[in-house]
């Protein structure tokens, strides 16, 4: 069974409107291991809004304008 199917089966109600992104990071790191933290920071940056696009920015979903 693929990972997407496992996630769907276990978290079906929570994933109805969620976007799931695989970062392809092996589970070979200890909690908060510096190499893991650096890898996460590198990989997730492209999926998060920049600080300038935060609250009230273009990607915030604000109705102003």
N, C-alpha and C positions, 0 to 999 in steps of 0.2 A: 504494500500500500504506500502510495506516495505521501509526502509531507503535507501537501495541501489537503488531501482527503482526511488525514489524521487530525489536522487542525479543525476542519469542518465538522468532523464527528464529535470532537471534544468541546469545541467552543462555538457551536452553531449559532446560538442566539446572539453572542457578542460580535460575531463576524458578519452580520447581515449587511451592514453598510460600511464595514472597515476595509481599508486597503492593506493587503499583506505584502510585505516586501522581504525577500530573502537576501540577506547580506553575505551569504556563503562564507561564514566564519565557523571553522570547526570548533567543537566543544572540547578543546584541549587546554583551556586556560583556567587559572584559579580566579576566584571572585576578586574583582578590582585589580587584577594583575596589570601592571603598567603597559605591557605590550597589547593586551586586550583593549584597554581604555584608548590607546592610541589608534588601534585598528578601527574601533567603533567610531571614534571621532572622525576618522578619515572617510569611512563608508557611509555614515548617516547624514553627513553634511549636505549632500546633494538632495536629500529628501525633506529637509527642514527649511522653513522660511528663514531668510537672513534677518538679523536683528532689526534692520530698517523696515522690514515687511511685517513686523510683529503687530501688536495692538494698534488697530486703526490703519494699517498699511494695506497695500493692494490685495494681499492674499488673505486678509482677515475675515472676509465675508461681510464687511460693514455695509450698511444700507445708505451711508452718507454719499453724497455726490450728485 
